[in-house]
Amino acid sequence: SNVVGLVGFGGSLSGLVAFYTTLDAAQEIAGSMLGMPAADVTGEMPDAIGEVTNMIAGSFRLNLAERGETLAISILWVTVGSDFYTKYASDVRRVLCPFRMDDKELCVELILTRN
């Protein structure tokens, strides 16, 4: 299974901040945030991943605001499952930053287009 957190934004730039990870890593992240073992995490996981995604998007928004860009952030959504993929328009700029958390993989992606 996979977990994807997405926050859209619009203004002088439009796009998405995406946080991708596996279900195991998402449960470990949620457990760490809540101070509980990953195996005990159940319904809290999407909220925890949403919070991580919001923190990343907020940091990105603040950084761009310091450069004069004006952005509004959308509500976030978290998708959990195994039979889906994400696809974006071909005329966007994308930056994918992979990370490792022990033996688990995480990715943060920024998708941008100028309005």
C-alpha positions in Angstrom: 0.0 0.0 0.0 1.0 3.6 -0.6 0.1 6.8 1.2 0.1 10.2 -0.6 -0.5 13.6 1.0 -1.3 16.5 -1.3 -1.7 20.2 -0.8 -2.5 22.4 -3.8 -1.7 26.1 -4.0 -2.5 29.0 -6.3 -1.5 32.6 -6.8 1.4 34.0 -8.8 2.4 30.3 -9.0 0.1 27.2 -9.0 0.9 23.6 -8.2 1.1 20.9 -5.6 3.2 19.8 -2.7 3.1 16.0 -2.5 4.4 13.7 0.2 4.7 10.0 -0.8 5.5 7.0 1.4 4.6 3.4 2.1 2.0 2.4 4.5 4.7 1.0 6.9 6.6 4.2 6.9 3.4 6.3 7.3 2.5 4.2 10.4 6.0 4.7 11.8 5.8 8.4 11.2 2.4 8.6 12.9 3.5 6.5 15.8 6.5 8.8 16.3 4.3 11.9 16.2 1.8 10.3 18.7 4.4 8.7 21.0 3.1 5.2 20.3 4.4 2.0 18.6 3.8 2.0 14.8 1.9 -1.3 15.2 -0.7 0.4 17.4 -1.4 3.2 14.9 -4.8 2.8 13.2 -7.1 5.6 12.1 -4.7 8.3 13.2 -2.3 7.7 10.3 -4.0 9.8 7.6 -4.2 12.8 10.0 -0.5 12.5 10.9 0.5 12.3 7.2 -1.7 15.2 6.5 0.0 17.2 9.2 3.4 16.4 7.8 2.3 17.4 4.3 0.8 20.7 5.7 4.1 21.5 7.5 6.1 20.9 4.2 3.6 23.0 2.2 3.6 25.8 4.8 7.4 25.9 4.8 7.4 26.1 1.0 4.7 28.9 1.0 6.7 30.9 3.6 9.9 30.6 1.6 8.2 31.8 -1.6 6.4 34.6 0.3 9.9 35.9 1.4 10.7 36.1 -2.4 7.6 38.1 -3.2 5.3 35.3 -4.4 1.7 35.4 -3.1 0.2 31.9 -2.6 -3.0 30.6 -1.1 -2.9 26.9 0.0 -5.8 24.5 -0.6 -7.2 22.0 1.8 -5.1 18.9 1.9 -6.1 15.4 1.1 -4.5 12.1 1.9 -5.0 9.0 -0.3 -4.2 5.5 1.0 -4.3 2.4 -1.2 -2.5 0.3 -3.7 -4.3 0.7 -7.0 -3.7 4.3 -8.0 -1.1 6.6 -9.5 -0.5 10.3 -9.8 -0.2 12.0 -13.1 0.4 15.7 -13.8 0.2 17.9 -16.9 3.4 17.7 -19.0 3.9 21.5 -18.9 4.8 21.8 -15.2 8.1 21.9 -13.5 8.7 19.1 -11.1 11.3 18.5 -8.4 11.3 15.1 -6.6 13.4 14.8 -3.4 13.8 11.2 -2.1 14.6 10.5 1.5 15.3 7.3 3.5 14.1 6.6 7.0 16.0 3.6 8.1 15.0 1.0 5.4 11.9 2.9 4.3 11.6 5.4 1.4 9.8 8.8 1.5 9.5 11.4 -1.3 8.6 15.0 -1.4 7.6 16.4 -4.7 7.0 20.0 -5.8 5.0 20.6 -8.9 5.0 24.2 -10.3 3.6 26.3 -13.0 3.6 30.1 -13.3 0.3 31.7 -13.9 
